[in-house]
Amino acid sequence: MIARRIIARILVAASLGVAATFGGTSSWLPGSTAMAQEQEQERSSGGGLLRLLFGSRPAVQEAPPAAQPQQRPRRQQQRSTSQPRAQSAPATGDVEKTEDARKVLVLGDFVAGGLAEGLEVAFAENAEVIVASQTNGSSGLVRDDFFNWPESITGFLEEEEPDVVIIMIGANDRQQMFVEGNREEPRSEAWMGEYEARIRKLATAVREHETHLVWVGMVPFRFRSMTSDMIAFNDLYRRVTEELGGEYVDVWGGFVDEEGNFASHGPDMNGQPAQLRAGDGINITRAGKRTLAFFLEKPLSRLLADGNTPALASFGPELPADFDAEDVDLSRIERTQPVALGDRGMLGAGELLGGNLAETPELAGAREPQGDTGANSSVPGRADDFSLRRRPAPAGDRPADL
């Protein structure tokens, strides 16, 4: 009986293991539903038969983490949360101007506007100079229907009362112009004649106001045709300004390379490499504006100091007060001809330093060509005597016995 009971229990245990292994879910077995659910979890978790035999617990699946709100990049957050604010001008160390400060007025187009900005920086720490500007970026001397400079300049002069007027204009003037009812192409004969007349009218208005005139030439541009026109315009600016007693300032060299071609990069006012022109080859960067102002600093300092061109410096004895150059007899002036450093006619040119200037028979014979030694044979005792055996120096060169 006991043996039968043991065998029966073994068979029941074996049947339970087979049912559990092959997923049996017979309702007649106690706890079969819970076991089936557990086995289903094990199969889904990859346990299999080994997990059943060794009795390991199924891995507990953790709940997925709660979805966190996506944070926008820091830059975007700052843009969305920051309030718009007015842009403050960079500090340039401005000082309070004196009551009798001299005023410089800049007139012209967008290039002149950049020049005015550069001058403001240049004279920011100078309490004796005020820089004012009346510029129109899209203006010129051709489209007087858009902005008429000869008619508007009088009002600017009366309003500002400047001591020096700087004009820089012409970058927008490469277009057709009406001359006596006809549409003329740029740089044609009629076009150039009318353009010169408008330049003269503008410069005359400044001179009639008894104000110093400084006309600044145009800069080169990336486009060759535009640069060619600027060269022709600058010739007119220079000629008319100098005829009316004004001063012409050439800034061309600050914006070209060694070969004279347009350069977007170059040395700034401190000699350091910098980008002077914008990527379009037309506009001027901050460093370029400061370079423009650098060309104006010296003539402005001179004009604002005394208003006159300083006399040429004189090196030598002071001339009498009643000196008149017309009374000088030029035929009696003695002039010294320049002497070349390699001139063999100079006294002692054939001798090295320390040589005997007196010509002796021994030296004369030593200088004569000897065989293949050539005309420049060495002299005994001289620095170029490299003979193995030192030859005695001529008797005339020997030191006297003490």
C-alpha positions in Angstrom: 0.0 0.0 0.0 2.7 2.4 0.9 4.5 1.6 -2.3 1.4 2.2 -4.4 0.8 5.6 -2.7 4.4 6.6 -3.4 4.1 5.6 -7.0 0.8 7.5 -7.4 2.3 10.7 -6.0 5.2 10.4 -8.4 2.9 10.0 -11.3 0.8 13.0 -10.2 3.9 15.1 -9.9 5.1 14.1 -13.3 1.8 14.9 -14.8 1.8 18.3 -13.2 5.3 19.0 -14.6 4.3 17.9 -18.1 1.1 20.0 -18.0 3.1 23.0 -16.8 5.8 22.5 -19.5 3.4 22.3 -22.5 1.1 25.0 -21.3 -1.7 22.8 -20.0 -4.5 24.8 -18.3 -6.9 22.0 -17.1 -9.4 23.4 -14.7 -9.4 20.3 -12.7 -6.0 21.0 -11.2 -5.9 23.3 -8.2 -4.4 26.6 -8.9 -4.1 25.8 -12.6 -5.3 29.3 -13.7 -2.7 31.1 -11.7 0.0 28.8 -12.9 -0.9 29.3 -16.5 -0.8 33.0 -16.0 2.6 32.8 -14.4 3.9 30.5 -17.2 2.6 32.9 -19.8 4.5 35.7 -18.1 7.7 33.6 -18.1 7.3 32.8 -21.7 6.8 36.4 -22.6 9.9 37.3 -20.5 12.0 34.6 -22.1 12.3 32.2 -19.1 11.4 28.9 -20.8 12.0 25.5 -19.3 15.3 26.4 -17.5 13.5 29.1 -15.5 10.8 26.5 -14.5 13.3 23.9 -13.4 15.5 26.2 -11.4 12.5 28.1 -9.9 13.8 31.6 -10.7 11.2 34.3 -10.5 10.1 36.1 -13.5 11.7 39.5 -14.1 9.5 42.3 -13.0 8.8 44.8 -15.8 9.2 48.3 -14.6 6.8 50.9 -15.7 8.1 53.2 -18.4 9.2 56.5 -17.0 6.8 59.3 -17.2 7.2 61.4 -20.2 9.2 64.6 -19.4 8.4 67.8 -21.1 10.9 68.5 -23.9 13.1 71.4 -23.0 13.9 73.8 -25.9 17.5 74.8 -26.4 18.7 77.5 -24.1 19.1 80.0 -27.0 15.5 79.6 -28.0 14.3 79.9 -24.4 16.2 83.2 -24.0 14.7 84.5 -27.2 11.2 83.6 -26.1 11.5 84.9 -22.5 13.7 88.0 -23.0 12.0 91.3 -23.6 13.1 93.4 -26.5 15.4 96.2 -25.5 17.0 99.1 -27.2 20.4 98.6 -28.5 22.9 100.8 -26.8 25.7 102.4 -28.8 29.2 101.1 -28.0 31.1 103.2 -25.5 33.8 105.2 -27.3 35.0 107.3 -24.4 33.3 110.5 -25.5 34.2 113.6 -23.6 32.1 116.7 -23.1 32.8 119.2 -25.9 33.8 122.7 -25.0 31.6 125.7 -25.9 34.1 127.0 -28.5 34.7 123.6 -30.1 35.3 123.6 -33.9 32.6 121.8 -35.9 33.2 119.5 -38.9 30.2 118.8 -41.2 30.2 115.7 -43.4 27.9 115.8 -46.5 27.3 113.0 -49.1 26.0 109.5 -49.7 26.3 106.2 -47.8 30.1 106.2 -48.1 30.1 109.7 -46.5 27.9 108.3 -43.7 30.6 105.7 -43.0 33.3 108.4 -43.0 31.3 110.4 -40.5 31.1 107.4 -38.1 34.8 107.0 -38.4 35.5 110.6 -37.6 33.2 110.5 -34.6 35.3 107.7 -33.2 38.6 109.5 -34.1 37.6 112.7 -32.4 35.6 111.2 -29.6 38.2 112.1 -27.0 38.9 115.5 -28.4 36.9 118.1 -26.6 37.8 120.8 -29.2 36.2 119.1 -32.2 32.6 118.2 -33.0 31.6 116.0 -35.9 28.2 116.5 -37.5 26.8 114.8 -40.6 24.0 115.5 -43.1 24.1 112.5 -45.3 21.6 110.7 -47.6 22.6 107.1 -48.4 20.8 106.9 -51.8 21.6 110.4 -53.0 24.0 111.7 -55.6 24.6 114.5 -58.0 22.8 112.9 -60.9 19.3 112.3 -59.5 18.5 115.9 -58.5 14.8 114.9 -58.7 15.4 112.6 -55.7 17.7 114.9 -53.7 19.1 118.2 -54.9 22.4 118.8 -53.1 23.3 122.2 -54.6 19.9 123.6 -53.4 20.0 121.8 -50.0 23.5 122.6 -49.0 22.8 126.2 -48.2 20.3 125.2 -45.5 22.7 122.7 -44.0 25.5 125.3 -43.8 23.2 127.9 -42.1 21.9 125.3 -39.7 25.2 123.8 -38.6 27.6 126.8 -39.1 30.6 124.5 -39.5 34.2 125.4 -39.6 35.1 122.7 -42.1 32.9 121.0 -44.7 33.7 117.5 -45.9 32.0 116.3 -49.1 32.2 112.6 -50.2 29.7 111.7 -52.9 29.5 109.8 -56.2 28.9 106.1 -55.5 25.3 106.4 -56.8 26.0 108.5 -59.8 26.6 105.7 -62.4 23.3 106.3 -64.2 21.7 108.2 -67.0 21.2 112.0 -66.6 19.0 114.4 -68.3 21.0 117.1 -70.1 19.0 119.8 -71.9 16.0 117.4 -72.2 18.1 114.5 -73.5 18.9 111.3 -71.6 22.7 111.0 -71.6 24.7 107.8 -70.8 27.2 108.0 -68.0 30.6 109.4 -68.9 29.5 110.6 -72.2 30.8 114.1 -73.2 27.5 115.8 -72.4 27.2 113.8 -69.2 30.6 114.7 -67.9 30.1 118.3 -68.7 26.9 118.5 -66.7 28.4 116.5 -63.9 31.3 118.8 -63.6 29.0 121.8 -63.5 27.1 120.3 -60.6 30.3 119.5 -58.7 31.4 123.1 -59.2 28.0 124.4 -58.0 28.2 122.4 -54.8 31.7 123.3 -54.0 31.1 127.0 -54.8 28.3 127.1 -52.3 30.7 126.0 -49.6 33.4 128.5 -50.5 30.9 131.3 -50.7 29.9 130.5 -47.1 33.5 131.2 -46.2 34.0 127.7 -44.9 37.0 125.4 -45.6 36.2 122.8 -48.2 37.6 119.3 -48.1 36.5 117.0 -50.9 37.2 113.3 -50.3 37.7 111.1 -53.4 35.7 107.9 -53.9 37.0 104.4 -53.0 37.4 101.5 -55.4 34.7 98.8 -55.6 34.8 95.1 -56.5 33.2 95.6 -59.9 35.8 96.8 -62.5 33.4 99.0 -64.4 32.3 100.7 -61.2 35.9 101.2 -60.2 36.8 102.7 -63.6 34.0 105.2 -63.3 35.2 106.2 -59.8 38.6 107.0 -61.2 37.1 109.3 -63.8 34.9 111.0 -61.1 37.9 111.5 -58.8 39.7 113.4 -61.5 36.8 115.9 -61.7 36.6 116.2 -57.9 40.2 117.0 -57.6 40.4 119.5 -60.4 37.3 121.5 -59.4 38.2 121.5 -55.7 41.7 122.7 -56.2 40.5 125.4 -58.7 38.1 126.8 -56.0 40.8 126.8 -53.3 39.6 123.7 -51.5 41.6 120.6 -50.4 41.3 117.2 -52.1 42.0 114.1 -50.0 42.8 110.9 -51.9 41.8 107.7 -50.0 42.2 105.3 -52.9 45.4 103.7 -51.6 43.9 102.5 -48.4 41.5 100.1 -50.2 43.7 98.5 -52.9 46.4 95.9 -52.9 50.0 96.3 -54.0 49.1 96.0 -57.6 46.4 98.7 -57.3 43.4 96.2 -57.5 40.4 96.3 -55.2 41.1 94.6 -51.8 38.4 93.7 -49.3 41.1 93.1 -46.7 44.0 95.2 -45.8 45.9 96.9 -42.9 43.8 99.0 -40.6 44.9 102.3 -39.1 47.1 100.4 -36.7 48.7 98.3 -39.4 46.9 95.1 -38.4 45.1 93.0 -41.1 41.4 93.6 -41.1 38.3 93.3 -43.3 37.7 96.8 -44.7 34.9 96.1 -47.1 31.7 94.1 -46.8 31.0 90.9 -48.7 29.2 92.7 -51.5 32.3 94.7 -52.4 30.4 98.0 -52.0 29.7 98.8 -48.4 32.4 99.5 -45.8 33.0 97.7 -42.5 33.7 99.4 -39.2 37.4 99.0 -39.7 37.1 100.5 -43.1 35.2 103.5 -41.8 38.0 104.1 -39.3 40.5 103.8 -42.1 38.7 106.5 -44.0 38.8 108.8 -41.0 42.5 108.2 -40.7 43.1 109.9 -44.0 41.3 113.0 -42.8 42.8 113.4 -39.3 46.0 115.2 -40.4 44.3 117.7 -42.8 41.5 118.4 -40.3 43.9 118.9 -37.5 45.8 121.5 -39.6 42.7 123.3 -40.8 41.1 123.4 -37.4 44.3 124.6 -35.7 44.7 127.9 -37.6 42.6 127.6 -40.7 45.5 128.1 -43.0 48.1 126.0 -44.7 51.3 126.1 -42.6 54.4 127.5 -44.2 57.1 125.1 -45.4 59.7 124.3 -42.8 63.0 125.9 -43.4 66.2 124.2 -42.3 69.3 126.4 -41.9 70.0 130.0 -40.9 67.0 132.3 -40.4 66.3 134.6 -43.3 66.0 138.4 -42.6 62.5 139.8 -42.3 62.9 141.9 -45.4 64.1 139.0 -47.5 62.7 139.0 -51.1 63.3 136.0 -53.3 63.1 138.1 -56.4 66.2 140.1 -55.4 68.4 137.0 -55.2 70.9 136.5 -58.1 70.5 132.8 -58.9 73.8 132.9 -60.9 75.8 133.5 -57.8 74.4 130.5 -55.9 77.1 127.9 -55.4 75.8 124.4 -55.8 77.6 121.2 -54.8 77.3 118.3 -57.2 76.3 115.0 -55.7 79.1 112.5 -55.2 78.5 108.8 -55.7 79.8 106.4 -53.0 81.6 104.3 -55.6 83.3 107.2 -57.3 87.0 106.2 -57.9 87.9 109.8 -58.2 87.4 110.4 -54.5 90.7 110.9 -52.6 92.0 107.6 -51.3 89.3 105.6 -53.0 91.9 102.9 -53.9 93.0 102.5 -50.3 91.5 100.5 -47.5 91.0 102.1 -44.1 94.4 102.8 -42.6 96.3 102.6 -45.9 99.0 105.0 -46.8 97.7 107.8 -49.0 101.2 108.7 -50.2 102.1 106.9 -53.4 105.4 105.1 -53.1 107.4 103.3 -55.8 107.0 100.0 -53.9 103.2 100.4 -53.7 103.0 101.5 -57.4 104.9 98.3 -58.4 102.7 96.2 -56.2 99.6 97.5 -57.9 100.8 96.5 -61.3 99.4 93.3 -62.7 101.7 90.3 -62.0 101.1 87.2 -64.0 97.6 85.8 -63.5 97.0 87.7 -60.2 95.0 90.4 -62.0 94.9 94.1 -61.5 93.6 93.9 -57.9 96.6 92.0 -56.5 97.2 92.2 -52.8 99.7 94.6 -51.2 102.1 93.3 -48.6 100.9 94.2 -45.1 97.4 95.1 -46.2 94.3 93.4 -44.9 93.8 91.5 -48.1 97.3 89.9 -48.0 96.6 86.2 -47.6 100.0 84.8 -48.6 101.3 81.9 -46.6 104.6 83.7 -45.9 104.1 87.1 -44.7 106.0 89.5 -46.9 107.7 92.5 -45.4 105.9 95.7 -45.7 107.5 98.5 -47.7 110.1 100.5 -46.0 108.0 103.6 -46.0 105.2 101.8 -44.0 107.5 100.4 -41.3 107.2 102.0 -37.9 110.2 104.0 -36.7 112.5 102.4 -34.3 112.0 103.6 -30.7 
